[in-house]
Structure formats: C-alpha cells, structure tokens
C-alpha cells in the first residue's frame, strides 16, 4: 500500500463534546493520536474526553481519547512545547500509524497538510514549502503556502505536515501568523516532537546526533569560550573546520558536546532546563547541526553508513551526491577503529569537496599528536585557498537562492500587472560561477581570484533586483487575496438584503470580479472596483 492510501488511515479530526471542530490529529498506532496541546485545551482540557473522527475510515464509529500521562506538553510562557498524545478509549483496528520521520529539513522543501478549516468540515489539502526555523527557542519551522492555496487556519492545528516527495511526516502544524493574507504558518518538526515525548517507538529514520554526545554534561565543566566558538561556527562557519578537543571529559570536549546536543532538535527539546541556564552566545539554534557522528570505536564503513542514512550521500570514489547546505560534525576521529582508513576513504574525500558541495564539515580530534590529524591538515593545506573556496561556496548559495526566486517570479508575474520584473539571469550567472570553480580545480587560482569579486558583484545586484520584484509581486498577491475576501463579503451583504437582481450591483460586481479573477490583475484598479461595489451595497442597505 502506497503512502497515498496509508495516509487516509491515520488522519483524524478532533471535536469537543458539543461537536465543534477544534483541530486535527495524527494516528501514531491503533491506540494513540498526536495533536497540539492547545487543540486539546479548546476541546475541554487534558482531563476531558476529546471526540475523534476517523475521517479516512468510512463507517468507523466516532471514538474518544484522553491525554496520556507524561505526554502532555502545554505551551510554556514562551510557547515552547504545545504537544499532546491521546490514548483512545477503544482500539481502531483499521487505523495505520503515521511515519513520523527524522529528516534534515531544507528551505524551499515542498510539503502538504490536510486540515479542517471553517466551511470544509470534511477537510482539504493545502500545499506549501518550508522557509526556515523560528518561533519560540527556534523550535518551529515556518510554512509558506503556495500561491492561491488554502490558507493554514485554526482547523489545521495538530495535523501532520508531509514531505511532498516521500510522503513522510516531518512535522505538525502548530500556529499561524494572522497577517499577510494568512500566507504564513508554523510547524513543530518531528525531531522536536520526539524529543519532548521521549518516545522513540513512534519515530523512524536516523537520529541527527549520536547518543554518546553529551553523556557527561552533568559531570564535567565545559569551556565557555570554546562553546562560543563552536556555536559561532554553526551559525556562520564555512568549509572545513579541524579542531582538537583533548580527551573525553576535558572542558573543550564537553563544550563541543554541549553545542552539538543543543543544536539537535531532538536532544535540545529534552534539555530546555539546561538551555535556560546558559548564556545566549552558547545557545545554537535547534536544527543547526544536521549530523553529528562520534567516530570512537567505529569502523570506516560504519561512519560511511551513518552519513548515507542521514544525508543520502554516496561516498564511493569521493562524494557523488550532494547534501548541499548541511552541517556535519565527526568527532573523536583518532579514536576510531581504523582512523587512517576512515580519513583516507571517507573524510578526506568529503573535506576536499565540502566547499563545492556547500557542506560545512567540523572534524574533531582528541590529540595534537594524532597521525591522522597531521595527514588531514597536510591534505587541506594542499587544497585551494579557503578564502576562494568560501567565496565560491557563497556564490553557489546565492545562485540557488536566485533560481528559487526566479521560479517564483515566473509563476506569479503573468497573474499581475506589475512592472519592472527582471529577466531570468540564473543560467548565465551559474555558468560564470562554474568557470570560477573549474579554474580553481585546475590550479588557475590567480585567474579565479581576479574575477571572483566581479562575479560576486553582478550576482548580488541580480539577487537584489529579484528580491525587490518578489516583494512587489507578493504584496500584489496578498492585496488581491484581501480584495477577493472583501468582494465576497459585500456580495453576502447584498444577497442578505435581497438585492440579487439589482442591475447596478450586478454590473459593479461583474467588473470587480473580472479584475480580480481574469487576466493580469492590477491591484489598485481592482481595489477601486471593489470599493465602488461596496459603496453601492452600503448605500442601498441604509
């Protein structure tokens, strides 16, 4: 059974005792439902029976559930948390547990969600994309809806967010931002949910951070200065960073462990009490590390497998599949089962290609005397200069951003009468960056360094123009959405007053509808038409 059929078996709608729809939920197995704590509060609170409709299982009687002890995480003063699990009064044999999946999340990642907004009691889909972390403690990830799709409103709270490509559940809708035409909402990532619940049985996929990180945090004092360095690199570092921490249990080793644990969505959710005691500069955003491997005792094949499981990297004969934008930590390399093989077959090839692939790689050693450290440093010193590599890597990221904006412009521009939309530039700019990369790879470093700033200036100008055009189009889109709602509202007022056959109103409505729904919309012209219709409705209703 494909996930398209399976997902019907784990979607549920939650109601209070009066029958009012309070939100959505996701079946974890035949007995348990995941939702938001605030949905449960609206349905009567953690001690109440919440009605559960199995909307994807026709003929299944309405069930009820109560909060599981230990699985109630109401929103804190800063809104962190907001998670609840219900245990059903009776098992649902036809239900299917949703695939809550640990997965590195990416800006622009396509997702979908199924909710129950007002007027759609049976539910409907909306489509969107991820747009970066934020919210309380940076625990949430922003959801932007696509173009004219259904806004994410209160009826979506508690529903699963699915990765469009795989069908895996990567989060749960928790909140919406009630401005800008309701184009923005937020989700709690799966790894954060699992961290709060401490319930690994419902999670699938490879964890971001090995459990051996942070085993001694409650017993070892950490080096705060080094912790700040690590957190700074997580936020703004580039390329490859080689560090020596000292033996396990040293202050620097503890500082690296602390930063890695707090950068992991799953581990940091369970460490909020610890986070609250630390200085802000030692607190990395949750999700700022995509993979952290403790190499101590591991073979080269085991580390390779860990990279493949989490990041979908193929490391045979070098890196052949990019994990662009990912931050990877491999620690205790000199304590690996076969450190020389690990470096030669896995880490050195990855380090050599890290800048070009956009991967940020922190490589930790215990001892300065490690032969593997000497070898890796010598290989890195033989590579092209880090400064040039950083600039080319930054240009690659800017080109990717430009490509995403230009795709957005190509979708929206035909729908609006907005001027000064720049022509596509991304193919030409990507070619220029590729020539810089090729020159650096061939050892023509001087030529590449002479031209990199020129290319950077042109790309920056193109990106600024594209962002400005995007802002104008997005504003036009939001304005059109607002005007459509206003037109519908005035139409309802006219119908309620019995003026459905008023020739003047029909003409004014038709004109406004034409400007809002047919051809390229000029928001200001449409606004004037909607206001003319509204004025006529108000005048006739006096």
C-alpha positions as CSV (number, residue, x, y, z in Angstrom):
1,X,0.0,0.0,0.0
2,X,1.5,3.4,-1.1
3,X,1.6,6.3,1.3
4,X,-1.3,8.0,-0.7
5,X,-3.6,5.2,0.6
6,X,-2.0,4.8,4.0
7,X,-2.3,8.5,5.0
8,X,-6.1,8.2,4.8
9,X,-5.9,5.6,7.6
10,X,-4.1,7.9,10.1
11,X,-5.9,11.3,9.5
12,X,-8.3,12.3,12.3
13,X,-10.5,15.2,13.1
14,X,-10.9,16.3,16.8
15,X,-14.1,17.7,18.3
16,X,-15.3,18.9,21.6
17,X,-18.4,17.4,23.4
18,X,-20.7,19.9,21.6
19,X,-19.5,18.7,18.2
20,X,-17.4,21.8,17.4
21,X,-14.3,21.1,15.3
22,X,-11.2,22.0,17.3
23,X,-8.4,20.8,15.1
24,X,-6.8,17.8,13.7
25,X,-4.6,14.9,14.8
26,X,-2.5,12.0,13.5
27,X,-2.8,8.4,14.5
28,X,0.5,7.0,15.9
29,X,-0.8,3.5,16.1
30,X,-4.1,1.8,16.8
31,X,-4.4,3.4,20.2
32,X,-2.8,6.8,20.2
33,X,-3.3,10.2,18.5
34,X,-0.8,13.0,18.2
35,X,-2.0,16.6,18.3
36,X,-1.3,20.0,19.7
37,X,-1.9,20.7,23.4
38,X,-3.9,23.9,22.5
39,X,-6.3,21.8,20.4
40,X,-7.0,19.6,23.5
41,X,-7.4,22.7,25.6
42,X,-10.0,24.0,23.2
43,X,-11.8,20.6,23.3
44,X,-12.1,20.7,27.1
45,X,-8.7,20.3,28.5
46,X,-6.3,17.4,29.4
47,X,-8.9,15.8,31.7
48,X,-11.7,15.8,29.2
49,X,-12.8,13.2,26.6
50,X,-11.9,14.5,23.1
51,X,-14.0,13.2,20.3
52,X,-12.0,11.6,17.5
53,X,-13.5,11.3,13.9
54,X,-11.6,8.8,11.7
55,X,-12.3,10.7,8.5
56,X,-10.2,8.3,6.4
57,X,-12.0,5.2,7.6
58,X,-15.6,5.3,6.4
59,X,-18.0,3.5,8.7
60,X,-15.7,3.7,11.7
61,X,-17.7,5.0,14.8
62,X,-16.6,8.2,16.4
63,X,-14.1,7.5,19.2
64,X,-12.8,9.4,22.2
65,X,-9.5,9.8,23.8
66,X,-7.8,11.3,26.8
67,X,-4.3,12.7,27.3
68,X,-1.7,10.0,28.1
69,X,0.1,10.7,31.4
70,X,3.5,12.0,30.6
71,X,2.5,13.0,27.1
72,X,1.1,16.4,28.0
73,X,3.4,19.3,27.0
74,X,1.3,22.5,27.1
75,X,2.7,25.7,25.7
76,X,5.1,27.3,28.1
77,X,5.4,31.1,28.8
78,X,7.4,31.5,25.6
79,X,5.1,29.0,23.7
80,X,7.7,26.2,23.5
81,X,6.1,22.8,23.6
82,X,2.4,22.6,22.7
83,X,2.3,18.8,22.1
84,X,-0.2,16.1,23.4
85,X,-0.8,12.4,22.8
86,X,-4.3,11.0,23.4
87,X,-5.0,7.3,24.2
88,X,-8.2,6.1,22.6
89,X,-10.9,4.5,24.8
90,X,-11.2,1.7,22.2
91,X,-8.6,0.5,19.7
92,X,-9.2,1.2,16.0
93,X,-8.2,-1.9,14.1
94,X,-8.2,-0.3,10.6
95,X,-6.0,2.6,11.7
96,X,-2.5,3.0,10.5
97,X,0.3,4.7,12.4
98,X,1.8,7.7,10.5
99,X,5.5,7.5,9.5
100,X,7.0,10.2,11.8
101,X,10.3,10.6,10.2
102,X,13.6,12.2,11.3
103,X,14.8,14.1,8.3
104,X,17.1,17.1,7.7
105,X,14.8,20.0,6.7
106,X,15.6,22.4,3.9
107,X,14.5,25.9,2.9
108,X,12.1,25.5,0.0
109,X,11.3,21.9,0.8
110,X,7.8,21.1,-0.7
111,X,5.2,19.9,1.9
112,X,1.5,19.4,2.2
113,X,-1.0,19.3,5.0
114,X,-4.7,18.2,5.4
115,X,-6.9,20.2,7.7
116,X,-10.4,21.2,8.6
117,X,-10.8,25.0,8.0
118,X,-14.1,26.7,8.6
119,X,-16.6,25.7,5.9
120,X,-14.7,22.5,5.0
121,X,-15.7,20.1,7.7
122,X,-14.6,17.1,5.7
123,X,-11.2,18.5,5.2
124,X,-9.0,19.6,2.4
125,X,-5.3,19.7,1.3
126,X,-3.1,22.8,1.2
127,X,0.4,22.9,-0.3
128,X,3.4,24.9,0.8
129,X,7.1,24.9,1.4
130,X,9.5,25.2,4.4
131,X,11.1,28.6,4.9
132,X,13.5,28.3,7.8
133,X,13.5,28.0,11.6
134,X,12.0,30.5,14.0
135,X,9.3,30.7,16.7
136,X,10.0,30.1,20.4
137,X,13.5,29.0,21.0
138,X,13.8,28.5,17.2
139,X,11.9,25.2,17.8
140,X,9.4,25.8,14.9
141,X,9.9,25.9,11.2
142,X,8.0,28.4,9.0
143,X,5.5,27.1,6.5
144,X,4.7,29.3,3.5
145,X,1.7,28.4,1.4
146,X,2.0,28.3,-2.4
147,X,0.2,31.0,-4.4
148,X,-3.6,30.6,-4.1
149,X,-3.7,27.5,-2.0
150,X,-5.9,27.3,1.1
151,X,-4.6,29.3,4.0
152,X,-3.5,27.4,7.0
153,X,-6.1,28.4,9.7
154,X,-7.0,27.1,13.1
155,X,-8.6,23.9,11.6
156,X,-5.1,22.7,10.6
157,X,-3.7,22.8,14.1
158,X,-2.4,19.4,15.1
159,X,-2.3,18.0,11.6
160,X,0.7,16.2,10.1
161,X,3.0,18.0,7.6
162,X,4.1,15.7,4.9
163,X,7.2,15.9,2.8
164,X,5.8,16.1,-0.8
165,X,8.5,13.9,-2.3
166,X,8.4,10.9,0.1
167,X,5.1,11.2,1.9
168,X,6.9,11.1,5.3
169,X,5.5,13.1,8.2
170,X,8.2,15.7,9.0
171,X,6.2,17.9,11.4
172,X,2.9,19.1,12.9
173,X,1.1,22.4,12.3
174,X,1.1,24.4,15.5
175,X,0.3,28.0,14.7
176,X,-0.4,30.6,12.1
177,X,0.6,34.2,11.6
178,X,-2.5,36.2,11.1
179,X,-1.2,38.8,8.7
180,X,-0.1,39.0,5.1
181,X,-3.2,37.2,3.8
182,X,-2.6,34.2,6.1
183,X,0.3,33.0,3.8
184,X,2.5,32.0,6.8
185,X,2.1,29.3,9.4
186,X,4.5,27.3,11.6
187,X,5.1,23.6,12.3
188,X,6.9,21.7,15.1
189,X,9.4,19.3,13.4
190,X,9.2,15.6,14.1
191,X,12.5,15.5,15.9
192,X,11.4,18.2,18.3
193,X,8.1,16.3,19.0
194,X,10.1,13.1,19.7
195,X,12.4,15.0,22.0
196,X,9.6,16.3,24.1
197,X,7.8,13.0,24.3
198,X,10.9,10.9,24.8
199,X,9.0,8.3,22.7
200,X,11.4,6.8,20.2
201,X,9.0,4.0,19.4
202,X,7.0,6.4,17.1
203,X,10.0,7.8,15.3
204,X,11.7,6.5,12.2
205,X,14.8,7.4,10.4
206,X,18.4,8.0,11.6
207,X,18.8,10.4,14.5
208,X,20.8,13.5,13.8
209,X,23.2,13.1,16.8
210,X,24.8,10.0,18.2
211,X,23.6,9.3,21.7
212,X,27.2,9.3,23.0
213,X,27.4,13.1,22.6
214,X,26.8,14.7,26.0
215,X,26.9,11.6,28.2
216,X,29.0,13.5,30.8
217,X,27.5,17.0,30.6
218,X,26.2,16.8,34.1
219,X,29.6,15.8,35.5
220,X,32.1,17.8,33.5
221,X,32.6,21.6,33.4
222,X,32.7,22.9,29.9
223,X,34.9,25.6,28.3
224,X,32.5,28.6,27.7
225,X,34.9,30.3,25.3
226,X,35.3,27.3,23.1
227,X,31.5,26.7,23.3
228,X,31.0,30.2,21.9
229,X,33.5,29.4,19.1
230,X,31.6,26.2,18.2
231,X,28.2,28.0,18.2
232,X,29.6,30.8,16.1
233,X,30.8,28.3,13.5
234,X,27.5,26.5,13.5
235,X,25.9,29.9,12.6
236,X,28.4,31.4,10.2
237,X,31.2,29.0,9.5
238,X,32.2,27.7,6.1
239,X,34.0,24.8,4.5
240,X,36.1,22.5,6.8
241,X,37.0,23.2,10.4
242,X,39.5,20.9,12.1
243,X,39.6,21.1,15.9
244,X,41.4,19.4,18.8
245,X,39.3,19.0,21.9
246,X,41.5,16.9,24.2
247,X,40.5,13.6,25.8
248,X,36.8,12.8,26.5
249,X,35.9,14.5,29.7
250,X,38.1,17.6,29.0
251,X,36.5,21.1,29.2
252,X,36.8,21.6,25.4
253,X,35.4,18.2,24.6
254,X,32.5,19.0,26.9
255,X,32.0,22.3,25.2
256,X,31.7,20.6,21.8
257,X,29.3,18.0,23.2
258,X,27.2,20.8,24.7
259,X,26.9,22.7,21.5
260,X,26.1,19.6,19.4
261,X,23.4,18.4,21.8
262,X,21.7,21.8,21.9
263,X,21.9,22.1,18.1
264,X,20.0,18.9,17.7
265,X,16.2,19.3,17.6
266,X,15.5,16.0,19.4
267,X,18.1,16.3,22.2
268,X,17.6,20.0,22.8
269,X,13.9,19.6,23.3
270,X,14.6,17.4,26.3
271,X,17.3,19.9,27.6
272,X,15.2,23.1,27.9
273,X,16.0,23.3,31.6
274,X,19.7,23.3,30.7
275,X,19.2,25.8,27.9
276,X,17.6,28.3,30.3
277,X,20.7,28.3,32.5
278,X,23.2,29.1,29.7
279,X,24.4,32.4,28.2
280,X,22.7,33.2,24.9
281,X,26.0,33.1,22.9
282,X,26.4,29.4,23.9
283,X,23.0,28.5,22.5
284,X,22.9,27.4,18.9
285,X,19.5,27.4,17.1
286,X,17.8,24.0,17.2
287,X,18.4,22.2,13.9
288,X,21.8,23.9,13.2
289,X,23.5,20.6,13.0
290,X,22.2,18.0,10.5
291,X,24.5,15.1,11.6
292,X,27.0,14.5,14.4
293,X,28.9,11.3,14.4
294,X,31.0,10.0,17.3
295,X,33.7,8.1,15.5
296,X,35.2,6.5,18.6
297,X,35.3,2.7,18.1
298,X,33.5,2.9,14.7
299,X,34.9,1.4,11.5
300,X,35.2,3.4,8.3
301,X,32.2,1.5,6.9
302,X,30.1,2.4,9.9
303,X,30.8,6.1,9.6
304,X,30.2,5.9,5.8
305,X,26.8,4.2,6.5
306,X,25.9,6.9,9.1
307,X,26.5,9.6,6.5
308,X,24.4,7.7,3.9
309,X,21.5,7.1,6.3
310,X,21.1,10.7,7.4
311,X,22.2,12.7,4.4
312,X,21.8,10.4,1.4
313,X,25.5,10.8,0.5
314,X,27.3,8.2,-1.7
315,X,31.0,8.3,-0.7
316,X,32.4,5.7,-3.1
317,X,35.2,7.2,-5.1
318,X,34.5,10.6,-3.5
319,X,31.3,12.3,-2.9
320,X,28.8,11.7,-5.8
321,X,25.6,13.0,-4.3
322,X,25.4,16.4,-2.7
323,X,24.0,17.2,0.8
324,X,24.1,20.9,0.0
325,X,23.5,23.2,2.9
326,X,24.2,20.6,5.6
327,X,26.3,20.9,8.7
328,X,28.2,17.7,9.7
329,X,30.3,17.0,12.8
330,X,32.6,14.0,13.0
331,X,34.3,13.8,16.4
332,X,36.9,11.5,18.1
333,X,38.4,10.6,14.7
334,X,41.7,9.4,16.2
335,X,39.8,7.0,18.5
336,X,38.0,5.3,15.5
337,X,38.6,1.6,15.0
338,X,40.6,2.4,11.8
339,X,41.4,6.1,11.8
340,X,43.7,6.1,8.8
341,X,41.2,4.3,6.6
342,X,38.4,6.5,7.9
343,X,40.3,9.6,6.9
344,X,41.6,8.3,3.5
345,X,38.4,6.7,2.3
346,X,35.7,8.8,3.8
347,X,36.6,12.1,5.5
348,X,39.4,13.4,3.3
349,X,37.4,13.0,0.0
350,X,34.4,14.7,1.8
351,X,36.6,17.5,3.0
352,X,38.1,18.0,-0.4
353,X,34.7,18.5,-1.9
354,X,32.9,20.2,1.0
355,X,33.1,23.8,-0.2
356,X,31.9,23.0,-3.7
357,X,29.1,20.9,-2.4
358,X,28.0,23.5,0.2
359,X,28.6,21.1,3.1
360,X,30.0,22.5,6.4
361,X,32.3,19.9,8.0
362,X,33.7,20.0,11.5
363,X,36.3,17.4,12.2
364,X,37.2,16.7,15.8
365,X,40.4,15.1,17.1
366,X,41.3,14.2,20.7
367,X,45.1,14.7,20.4
368,X,47.5,17.0,18.5
369,X,49.9,14.1,18.1
370,X,47.4,12.0,16.1
371,X,49.0,10.9,12.8
372,X,45.6,11.2,11.2
373,X,45.4,14.9,12.2
374,X,48.8,15.6,10.5
375,X,47.7,13.8,7.3
376,X,44.4,15.6,7.1
377,X,45.9,19.0,7.7
378,X,48.5,18.4,5.0
379,X,45.8,17.5,2.5
380,X,43.8,20.5,3.4
381,X,46.9,22.8,3.1
382,X,47.3,21.4,-0.4
383,X,43.8,22.3,-1.4
384,X,42.9,25.6,-3.0
385,X,42.8,28.6,-0.6
386,X,39.9,28.6,1.9
387,X,39.1,32.2,1.1
388,X,38.5,31.5,-2.5
389,X,36.6,28.3,-1.6
390,X,34.4,30.2,0.8
391,X,33.6,32.9,-1.8
392,X,32.7,30.3,-4.5
393,X,30.6,28.4,-2.0
394,X,28.8,31.6,-1.0
395,X,28.1,32.3,-4.7
396,X,26.7,28.9,-5.2
397,X,24.2,29.5,-2.4
398,X,23.3,32.9,-3.8
399,X,22.7,31.3,-7.3
400,X,20.5,28.7,-5.7
401,X,18.5,31.5,-4.0
402,X,18.3,33.4,-7.2
403,X,17.0,30.3,-9.0
404,X,14.3,29.8,-6.4
405,X,13.2,33.5,-6.6
406,X,13.1,33.4,-10.4
407,X,11.0,30.3,-10.4
408,X,8.6,32.1,-8.0
409,X,8.5,35.2,-10.3
410,X,7.8,33.1,-13.4
411,X,4.7,31.6,-11.6
412,X,3.3,34.9,-10.3
413,X,4.3,37.5,-12.9
414,X,1.7,36.6,-15.5
415,X,-1.1,37.0,-12.9
416,X,-0.4,40.6,-12.1
417,X,0.1,43.9,-13.8
418,X,3.4,44.6,-12.0
419,X,6.2,46.4,-13.9
420,X,9.9,46.1,-13.8
421,X,10.2,42.3,-13.4
422,X,13.8,41.5,-14.2
423,X,14.5,38.9,-16.9
424,X,15.9,35.5,-15.9
425,X,19.7,35.6,-15.2
426,X,20.4,32.4,-13.2
427,X,21.7,30.3,-16.1
428,X,24.2,32.9,-17.2
429,X,25.4,33.5,-13.6
430,X,25.6,29.8,-12.8
431,X,27.9,29.4,-15.8
432,X,30.2,32.2,-14.6
433,X,30.5,30.6,-11.2
434,X,31.2,27.2,-12.8
435,X,34.1,28.8,-14.7
436,X,35.5,30.1,-11.5
437,X,35.2,26.6,-9.9
438,X,36.8,24.9,-13.0
439,X,39.7,27.4,-12.9
440,X,40.3,26.7,-9.2
441,X,40.2,23.0,-9.7
442,X,42.8,23.2,-12.5
443,X,45.1,25.3,-10.3
444,X,44.4,28.6,-12.0
445,X,43.8,30.2,-8.6
446,X,45.2,33.7,-9.6
447,X,42.7,34.0,-12.5
448,X,39.8,32.8,-10.3
449,X,40.7,35.3,-7.6
450,X,40.9,38.2,-10.1
451,X,37.4,37.5,-11.4
452,X,35.5,36.3,-8.3
453,X,34.7,39.7,-6.9
454,X,33.4,40.9,-10.3
455,X,31.1,37.9,-10.5
456,X,30.0,38.4,-6.9
457,X,29.0,42.0,-7.6
458,X,26.9,41.0,-10.6
459,X,25.2,38.2,-8.7
460,X,24.5,40.4,-5.7
461,X,22.9,43.0,-8.0
462,X,20.7,40.4,-9.7
463,X,19.7,38.9,-6.4
464,X,18.7,42.3,-5.0
465,X,16.6,43.1,-8.1
466,X,14.9,39.7,-8.0
467,X,14.1,40.1,-4.3
468,X,12.6,43.5,-4.9
469,X,10.4,42.1,-7.7
470,X,9.4,39.2,-5.5
471,X,8.3,41.6,-2.7
472,X,6.2,43.6,-5.2
473,X,4.5,40.5,-6.6
474,X,3.9,39.0,-3.1
475,X,2.4,42.3,-2.0
476,X,0.1,42.3,-5.1
477,X,-0.8,38.7,-4.4
478,X,-1.7,39.4,-0.8
479,X,-3.7,42.5,-1.8
480,X,-5.7,40.5,-4.4
481,X,-6.5,37.8,-1.8
482,X,-7.7,40.5,0.6
483,X,-9.8,42.1,-2.1
484,X,-11.4,38.8,-3.1
485,X,-12.5,38.3,0.5
486,X,-13.9,41.8,0.6
487,X,-15.8,41.3,-2.6
488,X,-17.3,38.1,-1.2
489,X,-18.3,39.9,2.0
490,X,-20.0,42.7,0.1
491,X,-21.8,40.1,-2.1
492,X,-23.1,38.3,1.0
493,X,-24.4,41.6,2.4
494,X,-26.2,42.3,-0.9
495,X,-27.8,38.8,-1.0
496,X,-28.9,39.1,2.6
497,X,-30.6,42.3,1.7
498,X,-32.5,40.7,-1.2
499,X,-30.7,42.7,-3.9
500,X,-29.6,39.7,-6.0
501,X,-31.2,41.2,-9.2
502,X,-30.1,44.8,-8.8
503,X,-28.8,45.8,-12.3
504,X,-26.3,48.4,-10.9
505,X,-24.9,46.0,-8.3
506,X,-24.7,43.2,-10.9
507,X,-22.6,45.5,-13.2
508,X,-20.3,46.7,-10.4
509,X,-19.8,43.2,-9.1
510,X,-19.1,41.8,-12.6
511,X,-16.5,44.5,-13.1
512,X,-14.7,43.8,-9.8
513,X,-14.8,40.0,-10.3
514,X,-13.3,40.4,-13.8
515,X,-10.4,42.5,-12.5
516,X,-9.8,40.0,-9.6
517,X,-10.2,36.7,-11.5
518,X,-9.5,37.2,-15.2
519,X,-6.2,38.2,-16.8
520,X,-3.4,40.1,-15.2
521,X,-4.7,41.8,-12.0
522,X,-3.9,45.5,-11.3
523,X,-4.5,45.6,-7.5
524,X,-5.1,49.3,-7.4
525,X,-7.6,49.2,-10.2
526,X,-9.3,46.2,-8.6
527,X,-9.4,47.9,-5.2
528,X,-11.2,50.8,-6.8
529,X,-13.8,48.5,-8.4
530,X,-14.3,46.5,-5.1
531,X,-14.8,49.8,-3.2
532,X,-17.3,51.0,-5.8
533,X,-19.3,47.8,-5.4
534,X,-19.1,48.1,-1.6
535,X,-20.2,51.7,-1.6
536,X,-23.2,50.8,-3.6
537,X,-24.1,47.9,-1.3
538,X,-23.7,50.1,1.8
539,X,-25.8,52.9,0.2
540,X,-28.6,50.6,-0.7
541,X,-28.7,48.9,2.7
542,X,-29.2,52.1,4.7
